[in-house]
């Protein structure tokens, strides 16, 4: 029976670049003619990817599947943890909500079962592929977690995968982090580490060479490559820490332009912000400056932005309560009355309504709370989560446009009579295919609108139509041609792969696979 070869990237810490390097390897192996798939046993992320059959996995594995040019499945990320409260996460198993568990209960009562789920998923994935690129999580040297590990060294053993250890030189202390990590591993675990990749390098490689020579002599293991820092890569980020970094780069780019004729868009930074990949296309528009609104001083200056976006939330009740307690609601209502634009996606759309009710104690102990009051509807939270790929049309701003994306929400809407619903959607899953239904709400003047559909701004014509509304409001000319986000994303995969090819010893990597 065919069984794919495996290779695994682990890191000396979180956010060292494992996801993007795994993405690069996925595209490189695909370019070289191999059938390749990504795998991450357990992912913790509030940024979701919905598969074609309507299941939820981590955004990174969905992106990596796209780099492999294959359809994503839940076997690529069988367990997804979505933090919902402090020390509590919603556990998603093979794309479906299982239950909410605190960290101790998950570790002591569920990890053994989770380990079997992981092994089974990996075996299925290996049956029809040549190579599986496995991504670890955090660091393999967390000595308090190693005995029940299902994401790093135990997984490498189950998969019979050689391990490449990735370290981030940009944060400093790269040699200490590598040697220290090896020191905390057992002899058997150290033997699984075949070598190292040093990531995010800036500077003259010749000045680093003495350190590389020392590292190889000290550990007896090779450095497979030193990957220079690659900026402005138009690919999604897995967590909000990475998003913060991307927003800083975006701000620097806008500052270099001195912000002439730039549309100012403020994104409300919710404590439990989720599905922020919705924002990615805006980061790469030449006439957009996007920034977070997360402090009281930002709220006082809402009048300086052309539009406000309310993103999705993993815990909509708590985030709405946060906005009310911190005085944001009155400021936003004043902003809209004064002519401002506001858009909500997913649970951010639910917040735009008049009321959020939770009679079944789904997440708020049976309470209800006033919404932002910008659109005429109420939302009642339900325990059944609606997840799936959707497609249809939009007639926002009088233009009939084809759209697609995914829904991921808990709410049932109660609309006031006569509301304008600008989207006509249908579920794409064969098992759940329905007739077309109206979705979303837009205010009579078009300045406030929202939808439960995620990914709507990935549609070039719709995104540009909305941005041109903001340009015309400022007295500027409209931009005639939208940027092609889909093509730019494909080019970004190839650019990443070419960059890593140039600086990675692929002969040695392929030798590991053999």
C-alpha positions in Angstrom: 0.0 0.0 0.0 1.3 3.5 -0.9 2.4 5.5 2.1 3.7 9.1 1.7 7.1 10.2 2.9 7.0 12.7 5.7 9.0 15.7 6.8 8.3 17.9 9.9 9.1 21.5 10.8 9.3 22.2 14.5 10.2 25.5 16.1 12.3 26.8 19.0 9.3 28.9 19.9 5.9 30.1 18.5 5.8 32.5 15.6 9.3 31.6 14.3 7.8 31.1 10.8 7.0 27.4 10.7 3.7 27.9 8.9 5.1 30.0 6.1 8.1 27.7 5.7 5.7 24.7 5.6 3.7 26.5 3.0 6.9 27.1 0.9 7.8 23.4 1.1 4.3 22.5 0.0 4.5 24.7 -3.1 8.1 23.6 -3.9 7.2 19.9 -3.8 4.1 20.6 -5.9 6.2 22.5 -8.4 8.6 19.6 -8.6 5.7 17.3 -9.5 4.9 15.6 -6.3 1.4 15.0 -4.8 1.8 16.8 -1.5 -0.4 17.6 1.5 0.0 19.6 4.7 -0.7 18.3 8.2 -0.9 19.9 11.7 -2.3 17.6 14.3 -3.6 20.3 16.7 -3.9 24.0 15.9 -4.9 26.8 18.2 -6.2 29.7 16.2 -9.2 32.0 15.9 -8.6 32.3 12.1 -10.6 29.6 10.5 -10.8 28.0 7.0 -14.0 26.3 5.9 -13.5 23.3 3.7 -15.7 22.6 0.6 -17.8 20.1 2.6 -18.5 22.8 5.3 -16.0 21.8 8.0 -13.7 24.0 10.0 -9.9 23.8 10.2 -7.1 26.2 10.9 -6.5 28.9 8.4 -2.8 27.9 8.0 -3.6 24.4 6.8 -6.3 25.7 4.4 -3.7 28.1 3.0 -1.1 25.3 2.7 -3.6 23.1 0.9 -4.0 25.9 -1.6 -0.3 26.1 -2.0 -0.4 22.3 -2.8 -3.2 23.0 -5.2 -5.5 20.5 -3.6 -8.8 20.6 -1.8 -8.4 21.0 2.0 -9.9 18.3 4.3 -10.2 17.9 8.0 -7.5 15.2 8.0 -5.0 18.0 7.4 -5.9 19.5 10.8 -8.1 17.1 12.8 -8.1 19.1 16.0 -8.6 22.9 16.2 -8.7 24.8 19.5 -10.5 28.1 19.4 -9.9 30.1 22.7 -13.3 31.3 23.9 -12.5 32.4 27.5 -9.3 32.6 29.7 -8.0 29.0 29.9 -11.0 27.6 28.0 -11.2 26.7 24.3 -13.8 25.4 22.0 -12.6 22.0 20.7 -13.2 21.4 17.0 -12.8 17.7 16.0 -12.7 17.0 12.3 -14.3 20.3 11.5 -17.2 20.0 14.0 -17.6 21.5 17.5 -17.1 18.9 20.2 -17.3 20.8 23.4 -15.7 23.6 25.4 -12.9 22.4 27.7 -10.5 24.1 30.1 -6.8 23.4 29.6 -6.5 21.0 32.5 -9.5 18.9 31.5 -8.4 18.8 27.9 -5.0 17.6 28.9 -5.9 15.1 31.5 -9.1 13.7 30.0 -9.1 14.1 26.2 -5.5 14.0 25.0 -5.3 10.2 24.8 -8.4 10.1 22.5 -7.1 13.1 20.6 -3.8 11.3 19.9 -5.7 8.4 18.3 -7.7 10.8 16.2 -4.4 12.5 15.0 -2.8 9.2 14.1 -5.8 8.0 12.1 -6.0 11.3 10.2 -2.4 11.2 9.3 -2.6 7.6 8.1 -5.5 8.4 5.8 -3.7 11.5 4.5 -0.6 9.4 3.6 -2.5 6.8 1.5 -2.8 8.9 -1.7 0.1 11.4 -1.4 3.8 11.3 -2.2 4.9 13.7 0.6 3.2 15.1 3.7 4.6 18.3 5.2 4.0 18.3 8.9 4.0 21.4 11.1 4.6 21.3 14.8 3.3 23.7 17.4 5.1 26.1 19.7 8.3 24.4 20.9 9.1 20.7 21.4 11.0 21.6 24.6 8.1 22.5 26.8 9.0 20.0 29.5 5.7 20.4 31.4 3.8 19.3 28.3 6.0 16.7 26.7 4.6 13.6 28.4 1.3 13.9 26.6 2.5 15.6 23.4 0.5 15.1 20.2 2.0 18.0 18.2 5.7 17.7 18.2 8.1 14.9 19.0 5.6 12.2 19.7 3.9 13.1 16.4 7.3 12.9 14.7 7.7 9.4 16.1 4.2 8.3 15.0 4.9 9.7 11.5 8.5 8.4 11.2 9.3 12.0 10.2 12.7 13.6 10.2 12.5 17.0 12.0 14.0 20.3 10.9 14.2 22.8 13.8 13.3 26.3 12.8 14.6 29.3 14.7 13.9 33.1 14.3 17.1 35.1 14.2 15.1 38.4 14.0 14.2 38.2 17.7 17.8 37.6 18.8 19.5 34.8 20.7 19.2 32.3 17.8 22.1 30.1 18.8 21.0 29.9 22.4 17.5 29.0 21.4 18.7 26.2 19.2 21.2 24.7 21.6 18.9 25.2 24.5 16.1 23.5 22.8 18.3 20.5 22.0 19.5 20.4 25.5 16.0 20.0 26.9 15.2 17.1 24.5 15.9 13.5 25.4 18.6 11.6 23.5 16.0 9.9 21.3 14.3 13.3 20.5 17.6 14.9 19.7 18.2 12.1 17.2 15.0 13.0 15.4 16.3 16.5 14.7 18.2 16.3 11.4 19.2 19.9 11.2 18.2 23.5 11.3 16.7 26.4 9.4 17.5 29.9 10.6 14.6 32.2 9.5 14.0 35.9 9.1 17.7 36.9 8.6 18.6 40.5 7.9 22.2 41.5 7.0 25.4 40.1 5.6 25.5 36.3 5.6 29.3 36.3 5.8 29.1 37.9 9.2 26.9 35.1 10.4 29.0 32.3 9.0 31.3 31.8 12.0 28.2 31.3 14.1 26.9 28.7 11.7 30.2 26.9 11.7 30.2 26.8 15.5 26.6 25.6 15.6 27.3 22.7 13.3 30.4 21.7 15.2 28.6 22.0 18.5 25.6 20.0 17.6 26.9 17.7 14.9 23.9 18.7 12.8 23.8 20.8 9.6 22.2 24.2 8.9 20.0 23.5 5.9 19.5 27.2 5.1 19.4 30.8 6.3 16.2 32.3 5.0 16.4 36.1 4.6 13.5 38.1 5.9 10.7 38.4 3.3 8.4 41.4 3.7 5.0 42.3 2.2 4.0 38.7 1.5 0.3 38.7 0.5 -0.7 35.6 2.4 -2.9 35.1 5.5 -1.7 35.1 9.0 -2.6 32.4 11.5 -2.8 34.4 14.7 -3.4 38.0 15.9 0.3 38.4 16.9 1.3 37.9 13.2 -1.5 40.2 12.2 -0.1 42.9 14.5 3.2 42.6 12.7 1.6 42.7 9.3 -0.3 45.9 10.3 2.9 47.5 11.3 4.4 46.8 7.9 1.3 48.1 6.3 1.5 51.3 8.3 5.2 51.8 7.3 4.3 51.4 3.7 1.5 54.0 4.0 3.8 56.4 5.9 6.3 56.2 3.0 3.5 57.5 0.8 2.8 60.3 3.2 -0.8 59.1 3.1 -1.9 61.3 0.2 -5.3 60.3 -1.1 -5.4 57.2 1.1 -8.7 55.8 2.4 -8.5 55.6 6.1 -10.2 52.4 7.5 -10.3 51.7 11.2 -10.7 48.1 12.4 -12.1 47.6 15.9 -9.6 45.3 17.6 -11.9 43.0 19.7 -10.3 41.1 22.6 -11.5 37.8 20.9 -11.2 38.9 17.3 -11.6 36.0 14.9 -11.5 35.3 11.1 -9.4 38.4 10.5 -8.3 37.0 7.1 -11.4 39.0 6.0 -9.1 42.0 6.2 -6.2 40.7 4.1 -7.3 42.1 0.7 -7.4 45.7 2.1 -3.8 45.5 3.3 -2.7 45.3 -0.3 -4.8 48.0 -1.9 -2.7 50.9 -3.0 -5.2 53.6 -1.9 -6.0 52.1 1.6 -4.5 52.8 5.0 -5.9 50.4 7.6 -5.3 50.7 11.3 -6.6 49.2 14.5 -9.0 51.0 16.8 -8.3 49.6 20.3 -7.7 52.4 22.7 -10.0 55.2 24.0 -7.9 57.7 22.2 -8.6 55.9 19.0 -12.4 56.0 19.7 -12.2 59.8 20.3 -10.8 60.2 16.8 -13.3 58.1 14.8 -14.1 61.1 12.7 -10.7 60.8 11.1 -11.5 57.5 9.4 -13.5 57.0 6.3 -15.0 53.6 7.4 -15.1 51.4 10.5 -15.0 47.6 10.3 -16.3 45.3 13.0 -14.6 42.0 12.5 -15.7 38.5 13.7 -15.5 37.4 17.3 -15.1 34.0 18.9 -17.2 35.3 21.9 -19.5 37.9 20.5 -21.3 38.5 23.9 -18.1 39.3 25.8 -16.7 41.5 23.0 -19.9 43.4 22.7 -19.9 43.9 26.5 -16.3 45.1 26.3 -17.3 47.8 23.7 -20.3 48.9 25.8 -18.3 49.1 29.0 -15.5 51.1 27.3 -17.7 53.8 25.8 -17.3 52.8 22.2 -20.9 52.4 21.3 -21.9 56.0 21.7 -18.8 57.1 19.8 -19.7 54.8 16.9 -23.3 55.9 16.8 -22.2 59.5 16.7 -19.7 58.7 13.9 -22.4 57.1 11.8 -24.9 59.9 12.4 -22.2 62.3 11.2 -21.9 60.5 7.9 -19.4 57.7 8.6 -19.4 54.2 7.0 -19.5 51.0 9.0 -19.3 47.3 8.0 -19.6 44.1 10.1 -18.5 40.6 9.2 -19.7 37.4 10.9 -20.4 38.0 14.5 -19.3 41.6 13.9 -22.4 41.9 11.8 -24.5 40.5 14.7 -23.2 43.3 16.8 -24.5 45.9 14.4 -28.1 45.0 15.3 -30.4 46.3 18.0 -30.1 43.4 20.5 -28.2 40.2 21.2 -30.1 37.6 23.1 -28.9 34.3 24.6 -31.9 32.6 26.2 -30.3 29.1 26.1 -27.1 30.2 27.8 -25.0 29.4 24.7 -22.2 31.8 25.9 -23.7 34.4 28.1 -25.5 32.8 31.0 -29.0 33.5 29.6 -28.5 37.3 29.5 -29.2 39.7 26.6 -27.5 43.0 25.7 -28.2 46.0 23.5 -26.3 45.9 20.2 -24.6 48.8 18.4 -28.1 49.8 17.1 -27.0 50.6 13.6 -29.1 48.0 11.7 -32.8 47.0 12.3 -32.6 43.4 13.6 -32.1 41.3 16.7 -29.9 38.2 17.0 -30.6 35.2 19.2 -27.7 32.9 19.9 -28.2 29.2 19.1 -26.1 26.2 20.2 -26.0 24.9 16.6 -23.2 26.5 14.7 -23.9 27.2 11.0 -20.8 26.4 9.0 -20.4 26.0 5.3 -19.3 27.4 1.9 -21.8 29.7 0.2 -22.0 31.4 -3.1 -24.5 33.7 -4.8 -24.8 37.3 -5.9 -24.6 40.8 -4.4 -26.5 43.9 -5.5 -24.7 46.2 -3.1 -24.6 49.8 -4.5 -26.7 48.7 -7.4 -24.1 46.4 -9.0 -25.0 42.7 -9.6 -21.8 40.8 -8.7 -21.0 37.1 -8.2 -19.7 36.3 -4.7 -18.6 33.3 -2.6 -17.2 32.7 0.8 -18.2 30.8 4.0 -20.6 31.3 6.9 -19.6 30.5 10.5 -22.0 31.8 13.1 -24.3 30.8 16.0 -27.1 33.4 15.5 -30.6 33.4 14.2 -31.8 36.8 12.9 -35.1 38.5 13.5 -35.4 41.3 10.9 -37.6 44.4 11.1 -40.1 44.7 8.3 -38.9 46.3 5.1 -35.1 45.8 5.6 -32.9 45.7 2.6 -31.0 42.4 2.2 -28.4 42.9 -0.5 -27.1 39.3 -0.8 -28.7 36.2 -2.4 -26.8 33.1 -1.3 -26.9 29.3 -1.6 -25.0 26.7 0.5 -22.4 25.0 -1.7 -22.2 21.6 0.1 -24.0 18.8 -1.7 -25.4 17.5 1.6 -26.8 20.9 2.6 -27.6 22.5 -0.7 -30.6 24.7 -0.4 -32.6 27.1 -2.5 -31.3 30.6 -2.6 -32.0 32.8 0.4 -31.5 36.5 1.2 -28.7 37.4 3.6 -27.1 40.5 5.1 -28.6 43.9 5.7 -27.8 47.3 4.3 -29.0 50.7 5.6 -31.1 52.8 3.2 -28.3 55.2 2.5 -25.8 52.3 2.0 -23.3 53.6 4.6 -23.9 50.7 7.1 -24.0 47.0 6.0 -23.1 43.6 7.2 -23.1 39.9 6.4 -22.5 36.6 8.1 -20.4 35.6 5.0 -16.7 35.7 5.5 -14.3 36.4 2.6 -16.6 38.9 0.9 -13.8 41.5 0.5 -11.8 38.9 -1.4 -14.0 39.6 -4.4 -12.2 42.3 -6.4 -15.2 44.1 -8.0 -17.2 44.2 -4.8 -14.2 45.4 -2.7 -13.4 48.1 -5.3 -17.1 49.2 -5.5 -17.2 49.8 -1.7 -13.8 51.5 -1.7 -14.9 53.8 -4.6 -17.9 54.8 -2.6 -15.5 56.0 0.1 -13.3 57.8 -2.5 -16.3 59.6 -4.0 -17.5 60.7 -0.6 -14.1 62.4 -0.2 -14.4 64.1 -3.6 -11.8 61.9 -5.2 -12.0 60.1 -8.5 -12.9 56.4 -8.5 -10.3 53.8 -9.3 -11.5 52.0 -12.5 -9.7 48.7 -12.2 -9.7 46.4 -9.1 -6.6 44.6 -8.1 -6.8 40.8 -8.6 -6.4 39.4 -5.1 -6.6 35.8 -6.3 -3.8 36.2 -8.8 -1.7 38.1 -6.4 -2.1 35.3 -3.8 -1.0 32.7 -6.4 2.0 34.8 -7.2 2.7 35.1 -3.5 2.9 31.3 -3.2 5.4 31.2 -6.1 7.4 34.2 -4.7 7.7 32.4 -1.3 8.7 29.2 -2.9 11.3 30.8 -5.1 12.7 32.7 -2.1 13.1 29.6 0.0 14.5 27.6 -2.9 17.2 30.2 -3.3 18.4 29.9 0.3 17.6 26.3 1.3 19.7 23.3 0.5 17.0 21.3 -1.2 19.3 18.4 -2.1 19.7 17.7 1.6 16.0 18.1 2.2 15.1 15.6 -0.5 17.8 13.3 0.9 15.8 13.3 4.2 12.7 12.2 2.3 14.6 9.3 0.8 
